[in-house]
Amino acid sequence: MEFKSLNQIFENRIFRIPDYQRGYAWRSDVEVLDFWNDLLNLHNRQFHFTGSLTLQEITGNELENSLHYDKWICDDLDYKAWSVIDGQQRLTTAIILLQSIHDFLSKCRPEDYFMNSLVSEAIKNIQNKFIIGVR
């Protein structure tokens, strides 16, 4: 087993949750709170182990059929498409957290930033790495 960071997991990849998977079911008072508390309890330079992910690359006809309007991401940006077989709740929660951080920082006025350039860079990094804009 190889441990990877979210940066490595999202490196040139787009994820799809197959139809047979259950919908997002983490409740804020149980699983999400546990996830958040785990993150808060990390000390400097520690990593959070969220569990394992099982991914399967989407190729060939399946790629054409499953991506529909998002196929341009694979074609134009040279991304690979992957199905999330296991770990979709954890992966989705991490993305929701990153989106929330991005949204919060984007709404702050530059004069509110504690370290203006670092916050601006964080916004750009989250946007570029984890959030793909629509064409």
N, CA, C and O atoms as CSV, one atom per row, in Angstrom:
chain,resi,resn,atom,element,x,y,z
A,1,MET,N,N,0.849,-1.175,0.000
A,1,MET,CA,C,0.000,0.000,0.000
A,1,MET,C,C,0.891,1.234,0.000
A,1,MET,O,O,1.880,1.312,0.729
A,2,GLU,N,N,0.516,2.188,-0.832
A,2,GLU,CA,C,1.271,3.429,-0.926
A,2,GLU,C,C,0.409,4.576,-0.400
A,2,GLU,O,O,-0.726,4.755,-0.842
A,3,PHE,N,N,0.947,5.352,0.546
A,3,PHE,CA,C,0.234,6.500,1.083
A,3,PHE,C,C,0.437,7.691,0.157
A,3,PHE,O,O,1.554,7.972,-0.278
A,4,LYS,N,N,-0.665,8.394,-0.141
A,4,LYS,CA,C,-0.597,9.566,-1.008
A,4,LYS,C,C,-1.367,10.717,-0.372
A,4,LYS,O,O,-2.343,10.515,0.350
A,5,SER,N,N,-0.906,11.917,-0.659
A,5,SER,CA,C,-1.596,13.119,-0.197
A,5,SER,C,C,-2.749,13.433,-1.147
A,5,SER,O,O,-2.837,12.862,-2.234
A,6,LEU,N,N,-3.636,14.348,-0.730
A,6,LEU,CA,C,-4.703,14.785,-1.626
A,6,LEU,C,C,-4.123,15.381,-2.902
A,6,LEU,O,O,-4.669,15.177,-3.986
A,7,ASN,N,N,-3.025,16.114,-2.783
A,7,ASN,CA,C,-2.369,16.657,-3.972
A,7,ASN,C,C,-2.027,15.556,-4.957
A,7,ASN,O,O,-2.285,15.682,-6.154
A,8,GLN,N,N,-1.446,14.478,-4.454
A,8,GLN,CA,C,-1.055,13.370,-5.330
A,8,GLN,C,C,-2.274,12.637,-5.888
A,8,GLN,O,O,-2.283,12.232,-7.051
A,9,ILE,N,N,-3.293,12.469,-5.063
A,9,ILE,CA,C,-4.500,11.771,-5.508
A,9,ILE,C,C,-5.172,12.535,-6.645
A,9,ILE,O,O,-5.688,11.923,-7.580
A,10,PHE,N,N,-5.170,13.855,-6.576
A,10,PHE,CA,C,-5.853,14.677,-7.573
A,10,PHE,C,C,-4.962,15.077,-8.743
A,10,PHE,O,O,-5.393,15.827,-9.619
A,11,GLU,N,N,-3.748,14.597,-8.768
A,11,GLU,CA,C,-2.822,14.960,-9.841
A,11,GLU,C,C,-3.353,14.482,-11.195
A,11,GLU,O,O,-3.316,13.288,-11.494
A,12,ASN,N,N,-3.845,15.414,-12.007
A,12,ASN,CA,C,-4.364,15.140,-13.353
A,12,ASN,C,C,-5.423,14.045,-13.379
A,12,ASN,O,O,-5.416,13.186,-14.260
A,13,ARG,N,N,-6.330,14.079,-12.409
A,13,ARG,CA,C,-7.409,13.103,-12.350
A,13,ARG,C,C,-8.750,13.791,-12.167
A,13,ARG,O,O,-8.851,14.833,-11.520
A,14,ILE,N,N,-9.770,13.192,-12.744
A,14,ILE,CA,C,-11.149,13.589,-12.494
A,14,ILE,C,C,-11.847,12.332,-11.974
A,14,ILE,O,O,-11.620,11.229,-12.472
A,15,PHE,N,N,-12.696,12.518,-10.970
A,15,PHE,CA,C,-13.337,11.374,-10.334
A,15,PHE,C,C,-14.825,11.342,-10.629
A,15,PHE,O,O,-15.480,12.378,-10.742
A,16,ARG,N,N,-15.337,10.138,-10.751
A,16,ARG,CA,C,-16.763,9.890,-10.914
A,16,ARG,C,C,-17.183,8.871,-9.874
A,16,ARG,O,O,-16.468,7.905,-9.609
A,17,ILE,N,N,-18.334,9.092,-9.297
A,17,ILE,CA,C,-18.920,8.130,-8.360
A,17,ILE,C,C,-19.904,7.283,-9.172
A,17,ILE,O,O,-20.869,7.822,-9.712
A,18,PRO,N,N,-19.682,5.984,-9.268
A,18,PRO,CA,C,-20.601,5.135,-10.044
A,18,PRO,C,C,-22.019,5.167,-9.478
A,18,PRO,O,O,-22.216,5.380,-8.282
A,19,ASP,N,N,-22.994,4.955,-10.343
A,19,ASP,CA,C,-24.408,4.995,-9.961
A,19,ASP,C,C,-24.750,4.009,-8.853
A,19,ASP,O,O,-25.655,4.260,-8.057
A,20,TYR,N,N,-24.033,2.889,-8.793
A,20,TYR,CA,C,-24.369,1.876,-7.787
A,20,TYR,C,C,-23.918,2.263,-6.377
A,20,TYR,O,O,-24.296,1.606,-5.407
A,21,GLN,N,N,-23.112,3.324,-6.255
A,21,GLN,CA,C,-22.681,3.761,-4.932
A,21,GLN,C,C,-23.807,4.525,-4.241
A,21,GLN,O,O,-24.620,5.181,-4.892
A,22,ARG,N,N,-23.840,4.430,-2.926
A,22,ARG,CA,C,-24.838,5.196,-2.178
A,22,ARG,C,C,-24.514,6.681,-2.269
A,22,ARG,O,O,-23.373,7.065,-2.528
A,23,GLY,N,N,-25.522,7.502,-2.055
A,23,GLY,CA,C,-25.320,8.938,-2.055
A,23,GLY,C,C,-24.514,9.380,-0.844
A,23,GLY,O,O,-24.251,8.590,0.063
A,24,TYR,N,N,-24.133,10.626,-0.839
A,24,TYR,CA,C,-23.369,11.161,0.289
A,24,TYR,C,C,-24.220,11.058,1.552
A,24,TYR,O,O,-25.345,11.555,1.600
A,25,ALA,N,N,-23.669,10.409,2.565
A,25,ALA,CA,C,-24.484,10.101,3.745
A,25,ALA,C,C,-23.838,10.513,5.061
A,25,ALA,O,O,-24.394,10.239,6.125
A,26,TRP,N,N,-22.683,11.161,5.018
A,26,TRP,CA,C,-22.078,11.546,6.285
A,26,TRP,C,C,-22.908,12.647,6.923
A,26,TRP,O,O,-23.280,13.628,6.280
A,27,ARG,N,N,-23.183,12.459,8.194
A,27,ARG,CA,C,-23.943,13.457,8.947
A,27,ARG,C,C,-22.963,14.357,9.696
A,27,ARG,O,O,-21.910,13.908,10.151
A,28,SER,N,N,-23.326,15.626,9.816
A,28,SER,CA,C,-22.408,16.574,10.444
A,28,SER,C,C,-22.165,16.267,11.916
A,28,SER,O,O,-21.112,16.613,12.454
A,29,ASP,N,N,-23.113,15.630,12.566
A,29,ASP,CA,C,-22.938,15.386,13.998
A,29,ASP,C,C,-22.186,14.091,14.294
A,29,ASP,O,O,-21.924,13.792,15.459
A,30,VAL,N,N,-21.836,13.325,13.284
A,30,VAL,CA,C,-21.123,12.064,13.537
A,30,VAL,C,C,-19.830,12.030,12.721
A,30,VAL,O,O,-18.776,12.437,13.211
A,31,GLU,N,N,-19.906,11.551,11.487
A,31,GLU,CA,C,-18.706,11.322,10.678
A,31,GLU,C,C,-17.949,12.602,10.341
A,31,GLU,O,O,-16.723,12.642,10.439
A,32,VAL,N,N,-18.669,13.645,9.946
A,32,VAL,CA,C,-17.998,14.899,9.588
A,32,VAL,C,C,-17.326,15.507,10.810
A,32,VAL,O,O,-16.206,16.010,10.714
A,33,LEU,N,N,-17.995,15.467,11.957
A,33,LEU,CA,C,-17.404,15.995,13.185
A,33,LEU,C,C,-16.154,15.193,13.570
A,33,LEU,O,O,-15.162,15.777,14.006
A,34,ASP,N,N,-16.190,13.882,13.416
A,34,ASP,CA,C,-15.007,13.053,13.680
A,34,ASP,C,C,-13.860,13.440,12.746
A,34,ASP,O,O,-12.714,13.579,13.175
A,35,PHE,N,N,-14.184,13.608,11.473
A,35,PHE,CA,C,-13.183,14.014,10.481
A,35,PHE,C,C,-12.573,15.360,10.861
A,35,PHE,O,O,-11.352,15.521,10.852
A,36,TRP,N,N,-13.427,16.325,11.194
A,36,TRP,CA,C,-12.968,17.665,11.573
A,36,TRP,C,C,-12.101,17.615,12.828
A,36,TRP,O,O,-11.046,18.249,12.871
A,37,ASN,N,N,-12.526,16.877,13.844
A,37,ASN,CA,C,-11.738,16.763,15.080
A,37,ASN,C,C,-10.394,16.104,14.824
A,37,ASN,O,O,-9.392,16.492,15.424
A,38,ASP,N,N,-10.357,15.117,13.946
A,38,ASP,CA,C,-9.072,14.505,13.575
A,38,ASP,C,C,-8.133,15.552,12.987
A,38,ASP,O,O,-6.947,15.582,13.315
A,39,LEU,N,N,-8.663,16.409,12.119
A,39,LEU,CA,C,-7.831,17.451,11.510
A,39,LEU,C,C,-7.363,18.470,12.541
A,39,LEU,O,O,-6.211,18.902,12.510
A,40,LEU,N,N,-8.252,18.855,13.453
A,40,LEU,CA,C,-7.887,19.836,14.480
A,40,LEU,C,C,-6.818,19.306,15.431
A,40,LEU,O,O,-6.030,20.081,15.973
A,41,ASN,N,N,-6.787,18.005,15.633
A,41,ASN,CA,C,-5.844,17.411,16.571
A,41,ASN,C,C,-4.478,17.100,15.957
A,41,ASN,O,O,-3.592,16.588,16.641
A,42,LEU,N,N,-4.310,17.404,14.683
A,42,LEU,CA,C,-3.009,17.192,14.055
A,42,LEU,C,C,-2.024,18.244,14.543
A,42,LEU,O,O,-2.366,19.418,14.682
A,43,HIS,N,N,-0.832,17.817,14.794
A,43,HIS,CA,C,0.229,18.753,15.165
A,43,HIS,C,C,1.000,19.125,13.909
A,43,HIS,O,O,0.863,18.474,12.873
A,44,ASN,N,N,1.801,20.161,14.000
A,44,ASN,CA,C,2.572,20.641,12.866
A,44,ASN,C,C,3.324,19.494,12.183
A,44,ASN,O,O,3.988,18.690,12.837
A,45,ARG,N,N,3.205,19.439,10.866
A,45,ARG,CA,C,3.892,18.458,10.017
A,45,ARG,C,C,3.375,17.023,10.177
A,45,ARG,O,O,4.049,16.078,9.768
A,46,GLN,N,N,2.202,16.854,10.760
A,46,GLN,CA,C,1.591,15.531,10.819
A,46,GLN,C,C,0.613,15.385,9.668
A,46,GLN,O,O,0.175,16.373,9.079
A,47,PHE,N,N,0.280,14.151,9.357
A,47,PHE,CA,C,-0.639,13.861,8.275
A,47,PHE,C,C,-1.867,13.161,8.826
A,47,PHE,O,O,-1.802,12.466,9.839
A,48,HIS,N,N,-2.988,13.355,8.144
A,48,HIS,CA,C,-4.225,12.684,8.533
A,48,HIS,C,C,-4.439,11.495,7.613
A,48,HIS,O,O,-4.486,11.654,6.393
A,49,PHE,N,N,-4.570,10.307,8.184
A,49,PHE,CA,C,-4.875,9.118,7.402
A,49,PHE,C,C,-6.389,8.976,7.340
A,49,PHE,O,O,-7.039,8.724,8.355
A,50,THR,N,N,-6.939,9.136,6.157
A,50,THR,CA,C,-8.394,9.089,6.016
A,50,THR,C,C,-8.895,7.706,5.666
A,50,THR,O,O,-10.103,7.506,5.548
A,51,GLY,N,N,-8.014,6.757,5.498
A,51,GLY,CA,C,-8.413,5.415,5.090
A,51,GLY,C,C,-8.001,5.186,3.656
A,51,GLY,O,O,-7.388,6.046,3.023
A,52,SER,N,N,-8.338,4.033,3.159
A,52,SER,CA,C,-7.922,3.697,1.801
A,52,SER,C,C,-8.994,4.085,0.791
A,52,SER,O,O,-10.184,4.155,1.099
A,53,LEU,N,N,-8.528,4.332,-0.417
A,53,LEU,CA,C,-9.402,4.595,-1.553
A,53,LEU,C,C,-9.216,3.457,-2.544
A,53,LEU,O,O,-8.100,2.979,-2.752
A,54,THR,N,N,-10.298,3.033,-3.144
A,54,THR,CA,C,-10.214,2.073,-4.229
A,54,THR,C,C,-10.705,2.773,-5.478
A,54,THR,O,O,-11.862,3.187,-5.563
A,55,LEU,N,N,-9.811,2.900,-6.446
A,55,LEU,CA,C,-10.100,3.630,-7.675
A,55,LEU,C,C,-9.917,2.704,-8.869
A,55,LEU,O,O,-9.096,1.788,-8.839
A,56,GLN,N,N,-10.697,2.957,-9.928
A,56,GLN,CA,C,-10.559,2.192,-11.162
A,56,GLN,C,C,-10.570,3.176,-12.326
A,56,GLN,O,O,-11.490,3.983,-12.457
A,57,GLU,N,N,-9.547,3.104,-13.164
A,57,GLU,CA,C,-9.480,4.028,-14.294
A,57,GLU,C,C,-10.612,3.749,-15.287
A,57,GLU,O,O,-10.939,2.596,-15.566
A,58,ILE,N,N,-11.194,4.812,-15.808
A,58,ILE,CA,C,-12.246,4.721,-16.822
A,58,ILE,C,C,-11.576,4.908,-18.181
A,58,ILE,O,O,-10.917,5.921,-18.420
A,59,THR,N,N,-11.746,3.938,-19.063
A,59,THR,CA,C,-11.092,3.997,-20.376
A,59,THR,C,C,-12.064,3.596,-21.479
A,59,THR,O,O,-13.169,3.125,-21.208
A,60,GLY,N,N,-11.637,3.791,-22.731
A,60,GLY,CA,C,-12.355,3.316,-23.904
A,60,GLY,C,C,-13.776,3.839,-24.018
A,60,GLY,O,O,-14.048,5.012,-23.761
A,61,ASN,N,N,-14.685,2.937,-24.413
A,61,ASN,CA,C,-16.094,3.308,-24.595
A,61,ASN,C,C,-16.720,3.791,-23.299
A,61,ASN,O,O,-17.568,4.683,-23.302
A,62,GLU,N,N,-16.299,3.198,-22.197
A,62,GLU,CA,C,-16.837,3.622,-20.902
A,62,GLU,C,C,-16.526,5.096,-20.653
A,62,GLU,O,O,-17.347,5.824,-20.093
A,63,LEU,N,N,-15.339,5.530,-21.070
A,63,LEU,CA,C,-14.959,6.937,-20.921
A,63,LEU,C,C,-15.904,7.825,-21.731
A,63,LEU,O,O,-16.387,8.841,-21.231
A,64,GLU,N,N,-16.160,7.447,-22.957
A,64,GLU,CA,C,-17.069,8.216,-23.809
A,64,GLU,C,C,-18.473,8.289,-23.203
A,64,GLU,O,O,-19.112,9.341,-23.233
A,65,ASN,N,N,-18.949,7.166,-22.653
A,65,ASN,CA,C,-20.316,7.089,-22.149
A,65,ASN,C,C,-20.499,7.724,-20.774
A,65,ASN,O,O,-21.575,8.242,-20.478
A,66,SER,N,N,-19.480,7.694,-19.937
A,66,SER,CA,C,-19.683,8.133,-18.553
A,66,SER,C,C,-19.379,9.609,-18.311
A,66,SER,O,O,-19.897,10.190,-17.357
A,67,LEU,N,N,-18.562,10.218,-19.140
A,67,LEU,CA,C,-18.182,11.607,-18.877
A,67,LEU,C,C,-19.067,12.628,-19.566
A,67,LEU,O,O,-19.209,13.753,-19.085
A,68,HIS,N,N,-19.660,12.251,-20.678
A,68,HIS,CA,C,-20.559,13.147,-21.405
A,68,HIS,C,C,-19.928,14.527,-21.608
A,68,HIS,O,O,-18.968,14.674,-22.364
A,69,TYR,N,N,-20.476,15.530,-20.927
A,69,TYR,CA,C,-20.058,16.913,-21.140
A,69,TYR,C,C,-18.690,17.237,-20.536
A,69,TYR,O,O,-18.094,18.261,-20.871
A,70,ASP,N,N,-18.198,16.387,-19.663
A,70,ASP,CA,C,-16.920,16.666,-19.001
A,70,ASP,C,C,-15.730,16.014,-19.690
A,70,ASP,O,O,-14.608,16.103,-19.192
A,71,LYS,N,N,-15.950,15.372,-20.804
A,71,LYS,CA,C,-14.856,14.686,-21.491
A,71,LYS,C,C,-13.749,15.656,-21.905
A,71,LYS,O,O,-12.591,15.257,-22.032
A,72,TRP,N,N,-14.099,16.929,-22.115
A,72,TRP,CA,C,-13.095,17.924,-22.488
A,72,TRP,C,C,-11.982,18.009,-21.446
A,72,TRP,O,O,-10.841,18.322,-21.786
A,73,ILE,N,N,-12.301,17.735,-20.189
A,73,ILE,CA,C,-11.281,17.803,-19.138
A,73,ILE,C,C,-10.178,16.790,-19.431
A,73,ILE,O,O,-8.992,17.085,-19.282
A,74,CYS,N,N,-10.582,15.602,-19.848
A,74,CYS,CA,C,-9.591,14.573,-20.193
A,74,CYS,C,C,-8.879,14.926,-21.494
A,74,CYS,O,O,-7.660,14.790,-21.595
A,75,ASP,N,N,-9.638,15.377,-22.487
A,75,ASP,CA,C,-9.057,15.671,-23.795
A,75,ASP,C,C,-8.153,16.899,-23.768
A,75,ASP,O,O,-7.000,16.834,-24.193
A,76,ASP,N,N,-8.674,18.013,-23.269
A,76,ASP,CA,C,-7.940,19.280,-23.333
A,76,ASP,C,C,-6.891,19.438,-22.237
A,76,ASP,O,O,-5.842,20.040,-22.466
A,77,LEU,N,N,-7.165,18.909,-21.063
A,77,LEU,CA,C,-6.251,19.110,-19.934
A,77,LEU,C,C,-5.406,17.876,-19.621
A,77,LEU,O,O,-4.612,17.884,-18.681
A,78,ASP,N,N,-5.579,16.826,-20.404
A,78,ASP,CA,C,-4.819,15.586,-20.237
A,78,ASP,C,C,-5.020,14.962,-18.853
A,78,ASP,O,O,-4.073,14.494,-18.223
A,79,TYR,N,N,-6.260,14.968,-18.404
A,79,TYR,CA,C,-6.628,14.317,-17.148
A,79,TYR,C,C,-7.045,12.887,-17.440
A,79,TYR,O,O,-7.478,12.573,-18.549
A,80,LYS,N,N,-6.917,12.032,-16.456
A,80,LYS,CA,C,-7.417,10.663,-16.521
A,80,LYS,C,C,-8.688,10.603,-15.676
A,80,LYS,O,O,-8.788,11.256,-14.638
A,81,ALA,N,N,-9.652,9.814,-16.135
A,81,ALA,CA,C,-10.914,9.662,-15.408
A,81,ALA,C,C,-10.859,8.390,-14.568
A,81,ALA,O,O,-10.377,7.352,-15.020
A,82,TRP,N,N,-11.359,8.489,-13.343
A,82,TRP,CA,C,-11.344,7.357,-12.412
A,82,TRP,C,C,-12.701,7.228,-11.735
A,82,TRP,O,O,-13.343,8.224,-11.402
A,83,SER,N,N,-13.125,5.986,-11.539
A,83,SER,CA,C,-14.310,5.689,-10.727
A,83,SER,C,C,-13.855,5.478,-9.294
A,83,SER,O,O,-12.839,4.828,-9.045
A,84,VAL,N,N,-14.607,6.028,-8.358
A,84,VAL,CA,C,-14.313,5.817,-6.943
A,84,VAL,C,C,-15.132,4.616,-6.491
A,84,VAL,O,O,-16.351,4.702,-6.345
A,85,ILE,N,N,-14.457,3.509,-6.274
A,85,ILE,CA,C,-15.111,2.261,-5.887
A,85,ILE,C,C,-15.340,2.227,-4.380
A,85,ILE,O,O,-16.387,1.777,-3.915
A,86,ASP,N,N,-14.359,2.703,-3.624
A,86,ASP,CA,C,-14.496,2.764,-2.169
A,86,ASP,C,C,-13.786,4.004,-1.666
A,86,ASP,O,O,-12.708,4.346,-2.153
A,87,GLY,N,N,-14.379,4.677,-0.700
A,87,GLY,CA,C,-13.786,5.870,-0.104
A,87,GLY,C,C,-14.452,7.152,-0.561
A,87,GLY,O,O,-13.947,8.245,-0.303
A,88,GLN,N,N,-15.596,7.024,-1.245
A,88,GLN,CA,C,-16.245,8.218,-1.786
A,88,GLN,C,C,-16.722,9.173,-0.703
A,88,GLN,O,O,-16.739,10.384,-0.926
A,89,GLN,N,N,-17.111,8.668,0.462
A,89,GLN,CA,C,-17.572,9.557,1.538
A,89,GLN,C,C,-16.417,10.423,2.042
A,89,GLN,O,O,-16.573,11.628,2.235
A,90,ARG,N,N,-15.254,9.795,2.253
A,90,ARG,CA,C,-14.085,10.534,2.738
A,90,ARG,C,C,-13.576,11.521,1.691
A,90,ARG,O,O,-13.257,12.667,2.007
A,91,LEU,N,N,-13.506,11.066,0.446
A,91,LEU,CA,C,-13.024,11.929,-0.624
A,91,LEU,C,C,-13.962,13.115,-0.830
A,91,LEU,O,O,-13.503,14.245,-1.000
A,92,THR,N,N,-15.253,12.872,-0.817
A,92,THR,CA,C,-16.237,13.941,-0.979
A,92,THR,C,C,-16.152,14.938,0.173
A,92,THR,O,O,-16.230,16.147,-0.050
A,93,THR,N,N,-15.993,14.445,1.402
A,93,THR,CA,C,-15.881,15.333,2.561
A,93,THR,C,C,-14.650,16.219,2.453
A,93,THR,O,O,-14.716,17.405,2.777
A,94,ALA,N,N,-13.539,15.671,2.007
A,94,ALA,CA,C,-12.322,16.472,1.840
A,94,ALA,C,C,-12.534,17.563,0.796
A,94,ALA,O,O,-12.078,18.692,0.977
A,95,ILE,N,N,-13.219,17.235,-0.291
A,95,ILE,CA,C,-13.471,18.226,-1.338
A,95,ILE,C,C,-14.443,19.302,-0.856
A,95,ILE,O,O,-14.273,20.481,-1.166
A,96,ILE,N,N,-15.456,18.895,-0.104
A,96,ILE,CA,C,-16.387,19.885,0.463
A,96,ILE,C,C,-15.633,20.845,1.384
A,96,ILE,O,O,-15.873,22.052,1.355
A,97,LEU,N,N,-14.728,20.315,2.195
A,97,LEU,CA,C,-13.926,21.163,3.078
A,97,LEU,C,C,-13.068,22.131,2.268
A,97,LEU,O,O,-13.030,23.323,2.571
A,98,LEU,N,N,-12.382,21.633,1.247
A,98,LEU,CA,C,-11.552,22.512,0.412
A,98,LEU,C,C,-12.388,23.579,-0.290
A,98,LEU,O,O,-11.975,24.736,-0.376
A,99,GLN,N,N,-13.555,23.196,-0.790
A,99,GLN,CA,C,-14.440,24.164,-1.444
A,99,GLN,C,C,-14.891,25.231,-0.435
A,99,GLN,O,O,-14.953,26.415,-0.763
A,100,SER,N,N,-15.202,24.801,0.785
A,100,SER,CA,C,-15.634,25.747,1.828
A,100,SER,C,C,-14.522,26.717,2.197
A,100,SER,O,O,-14.771,27.910,2.371
A,101,ILE,N,N,-13.302,26.217,2.316
A,101,ILE,CA,C,-12.153,27.088,2.605
A,101,ILE,C,C,-11.968,28.082,1.461
A,101,ILE,O,O,-11.779,29.277,1.687
A,102,HIS,N,N,-12.025,27.577,0.240
A,102,HIS,CA,C,-11.886,28.440,-0.935
A,102,HIS,C,C,-12.951,29.529,-0.941
A,102,HIS,O,O,-12.643,30.704,-1.139
A,103,ASP,N,N,-14.206,29.138,-0.725
A,103,ASP,CA,C,-15.305,30.104,-0.741
A,103,ASP,C,C,-15.143,31.152,0.357
A,103,ASP,O,O,-15.354,32.342,0.122
A,104,PHE,N,N,-14.769,30.707,1.554
A,104,PHE,CA,C,-14.587,31.639,2.667
A,104,PHE,C,C,-13.469,32.638,2.353
A,104,PHE,O,O,-13.652,33.845,2.509
A,105,LEU,N,N,-12.321,32.139,1.913
A,105,LEU,CA,C,-11.198,33.030,1.625
A,105,LEU,C,C,-11.505,33.968,0.469
A,105,LEU,O,O,-11.064,35.117,0.466
A,106,SER,N,N,-12.258,33.484,-0.514
A,106,SER,CA,C,-12.601,34.318,-1.670
A,106,SER,C,C,-13.511,35.482,-1.292
A,106,SER,O,O,-13.499,36.522,-1.951
A,107,LYS,N,N,-14.297,35.310,-0.237
A,107,LYS,CA,C,-15.231,36.355,0.183
A,107,LYS,C,C,-14.586,37.381,1.117
A,107,LYS,O,O,-15.158,38.444,1.359
A,108,CYS,N,N,-13.421,37.073,1.632
A,108,CYS,CA,C,-12.735,38.015,2.523
A,108,CYS,C,C,-12.160,39.167,1.707
A,108,CYS,O,O,-11.753,38.993,0.559
A,109,ARG,N,N,-12.136,40.318,2.310
A,109,ARG,CA,C,-11.500,41.469,1.672
A,109,ARG,C,C,-9.994,41.341,1.873
A,109,ARG,O,O,-9.554,40.860,2.917
A,110,PRO,N,N,-9.202,41.760,0.904
A,110,PRO,CA,C,-7.744,41.646,1.043
A,110,PRO,C,C,-7.215,42.261,2.325
A,110,PRO,O,O,-6.249,41.755,2.895
A,111,GLU,N,N,-7.836,43.358,2.799
A,111,GLU,CA,C,-7.337,43.978,4.036
A,111,GLU,C,C,-7.637,43.130,5.269
A,111,GLU,O,O,-7.072,43.359,6.339
A,112,ASP,N,N,-8.544,42.133,5.113
A,112,ASP,CA,C,-8.836,41.232,6.228
A,112,ASP,C,C,-7.821,40.100,6.353
A,112,ASP,O,O,-7.735,39.450,7.395
A,113,TYR,N,N,-7.069,39.871,5.312
A,113,TYR,CA,C,-6.112,38.759,5.320
A,113,TYR,C,C,-5.015,39.005,6.345
A,113,TYR,O,O,-4.486,40.109,6.467
A,114,PHE,N,N,-4.695,37.970,7.060
A,114,PHE,CA,C,-3.591,38.061,8.013
A,114,PHE,C,C,-2.272,38.159,7.250
A,114,PHE,O,O,-1.425,38.999,7.555
A,115,MET,N,N,-2.115,37.306,6.274
A,115,MET,CA,C,-0.935,37.345,5.416
A,115,MET,C,C,-1.451,37.379,3.976
A,115,MET,O,O,-1.652,36.334,3.357
A,116,ASN,N,N,-1.656,38.547,3.466
A,116,ASN,CA,C,-2.337,38.765,2.204
A,116,ASN,C,C,-1.837,37.861,1.078
A,116,ASN,O,O,-2.644,37.204,0.422
A,117,SER,N,N,-0.549,37.814,0.843
A,117,SER,CA,C,-0.027,37.052,-0.294
A,117,SER,C,C,-0.206,35.544,-0.091
A,117,SER,O,O,-0.463,34.818,-1.051
A,118,LEU,N,N,-0.073,35.074,1.146
A,118,LEU,CA,C,-0.254,33.643,1.398
A,118,LEU,C,C,-1.698,33.214,1.188
A,118,LEU,O,O,-1.952,32.138,0.648
A,119,VAL,N,N,-2.640,34.038,1.606
A,119,VAL,CA,C,-4.051,33.718,1.427
A,119,VAL,C,C,-4.404,33.732,-0.055
A,119,VAL,O,O,-5.110,32.844,-0.533
A,120,SER,N,N,-3.925,34.721,-0.773
A,120,SER,CA,C,-4.180,34.789,-2.211
A,120,SER,C,C,-3.612,33.561,-2.913
A,120,SER,O,O,-4.246,33.003,-3.808
A,121,GLU,N,N,-2.451,33.154,-2.516
A,121,GLU,CA,C,-1.821,31.967,-3.107
A,121,GLU,C,C,-2.610,30.708,-2.753
A,121,GLU,O,O,-2.762,29.820,-3.593
A,122,ALA,N,N,-3.105,30.621,-1.537
A,122,ALA,CA,C,-3.914,29.463,-1.127
A,122,ALA,C,C,-5.185,29.370,-1.957
A,122,ALA,O,O,-5.578,28.280,-2.374
A,123,ILE,N,N,-5.826,30.500,-2.197
A,123,ILE,CA,C,-7.043,30.515,-3.026
A,123,ILE,C,C,-6.728,29.987,-4.421
A,123,ILE,O,O,-7.454,29.142,-4.944
A,124,LYS,N,N,-5.656,30.478,-5.021
A,124,LYS,CA,C,-5.273,30.038,-6.361
A,124,LYS,C,C,-4.932,28.542,-6.383
A,124,LYS,O,O,-5.331,27.820,-7.297
A,125,ASN,N,N,-4.197,28.091,-5.374
A,125,ASN,CA,C,-3.801,26.685,-5.336
A,125,ASN,C,C,-5.007,25.760,-5.215
A,125,ASN,O,O,-5.081,24.747,-5.910
A,126,ILE,N,N,-5.939,26.093,-4.351
A,126,ILE,CA,C,-7.148,25.271,-4.205
A,126,ILE,C,C,-7.928,25.275,-5.505
A,126,ILE,O,O,-8.373,24.226,-5.970
A,127,GLN,N,N,-8.095,26.454,-6.094
A,127,GLN,CA,C,-8.836,26.569,-7.353
A,127,GLN,C,C,-8.186,25.726,-8.447
A,127,GLN,O,O,-8.863,24.955,-9.127
A,128,ASN,N,N,-6.889,25.873,-8.613
A,128,ASN,CA,C,-6.193,25.188,-9.701
A,128,ASN,C,C,-6.071,23.686,-9.492
A,128,ASN,O,O,-6.108,22.921,-10.456
A,129,LYS,N,N,-5.929,23.266,-8.268
A,129,LYS,CA,C,-5.674,21.849,-7.998
A,129,LYS,C,C,-6.944,21.028,-7.846
A,129,LYS,O,O,-7.017,19.906,-8.347
A,130,PHE,N,N,-7.943,21.567,-7.166
A,130,PHE,CA,C,-9.082,20.747,-6.773
A,130,PHE,C,C,-10.419,21.163,-7.397
A,130,PHE,O,O,-11.391,20.411,-7.336
A,131,ILE,N,N,-10.469,22.353,-7.994
A,131,ILE,CA,C,-11.730,22.840,-8.537
A,131,ILE,C,C,-11.503,23.231,-9.985
A,131,ILE,O,O,-10.701,24.119,-10.274
A,132,ILE,N,N,-12.193,22.584,-10.878
A,132,ILE,CA,C,-12.054,22.907,-12.290
A,132,ILE,C,C,-13.236,23.767,-12.681
A,132,ILE,O,O,-14.389,23.385,-12.477
A,133,GLY,N,N,-12.949,24.924,-13.243
A,133,GLY,CA,C,-14.005,25.809,-13.682
A,133,GLY,C,C,-14.680,25.282,-14.949
A,133,GLY,O,O,-14.120,24.455,-15.668
A,134,VAL,N,N,-15.849,25.759,-15.196
A,134,VAL,CA,C,-16.555,25.351,-16.393
A,134,VAL,C,C,-16.054,26.148,-17.580
A,134,VAL,O,O,-15.615,27.289,-17.433
A,135,ARG,N,N,-16.122,25.549,-18.746
A,135,ARG,CA,C,-15.670,26.220,-19.965
A,135,ARG,C,C,-16.738,27.111,-20.512
A,135,ARG,O,O,-16.535,27.759,-21.539
